[in-house]
Amino acid sequence: MVKLRRVGVLSVGKICGILGVIIGLIVGVGYAIAFAIAGAVSGNVPFGGFFGAFAIVAFPVMYGVIGFLGGVIDAFLYNIIAGWIGGIELHFEEQTQAGSITVTPQT
């Protein structure tokens, strides 16, 4: 067993930011499709095209920035709390390449 006592604040922020961009892109495409349908149904096609394109660009940027900031704040708070209570316990298992023998290190 090992304990995760500290995490890299910027490292966590970058990972969370990239995940936010990916989720924002998925949500942005969903909104673009919804705006395109709404524009076609209402007869105002430029409305749907403009807001659809805006959603594809703006949502990944917004989600990425919010994800990065949230990850930085979470990592910072984790480091403080882990200093008080000792961190998260992690259990690792080592396997051979054949996969048939398992060696569990004892600490």
SULSUL-V792134 format. One record per residue. PHI is phi in whole degrees, -180 to 180 (999 if undefined). OMEGA is omega in whole degrees, 0 to 359 (NA if undefined). Layout:
# SULSUL-V792134
((PHI | OMEGA) (PHI | OMEGA))
This chain:
# SULSUL-V792134
((999 | 174) (-128 | 179) (-116 | 174) (-87 | 187) (-93 | 181) (-146 | 173) (-127 | 176) (-73 | 186) (-61 | 181) (-70 | 178) (-62 | 177) (-64 | 179) (-60 | 180) (-65 | 179) (-63 | 180) (-65 | 177) (-65 | 179) (-67 | 175) (-61 | 177) (-63 | 178) (-62 | 180) (-63 | 179) (-64 | 178) (-62 | 177) (-66 | 178) (-64 | 179) (-65 | 180) (-61 | 177) (-66 | 177) (-61 | 178) (-67 | 179) (-62 | 178) (-65 | 180) (-63 | 179) (-68 | 178) (-65 | 178) (-66 | 179) (-63 | 178) (-66 | 180) (-69 | 181) (-69 | 182) (-81 | 182) (83 | 180) (-108 | 185) (-61 | 178) (-59 | 176) (-57 | 181) (-65 | 180) (-67 | 181) (-66 | 182) (-70 | 176) (-66 | 178) (-66 | 178) (-61 | 181) (-64 | 181) (-67 | 180) (-89 | 189) (-74 | 185) (-63 | 177) (-61 | 179) (-67 | 181) (-63 | 181) (-64 | 179) (-65 | 180) (-65 | 180) (-64 | 178) (-63 | 179) (-63 | 181) (-63 | 178) (-64 | 178) (-66 | 178) (-64 | 180) (-64 | 179) (-61 | 181) (-66 | 178) (-62 | 179) (-66 | 177) (-60 | 181) (-61 | 178) (-67 | 183) (-68 | 178) (-64 | 175) (-66 | 180) (-80 | 189) (-109 | 173) (104 | 175) (92 | 181) (-92 | 177) (-83 | 179) (-119 | 178) (-117 | 180) (-112 | 178) (-129 | 182) (-100 | 180) (-118 | 175) (-77 | 182) (-65 | 179) (-69 | 177) (84 | 184) (-94 | 181) (-113 | 179) (-114 | 177) (-114 | 178) (-105 | 180) (-66 | 178) (-101 | 178) (-120 | NA))
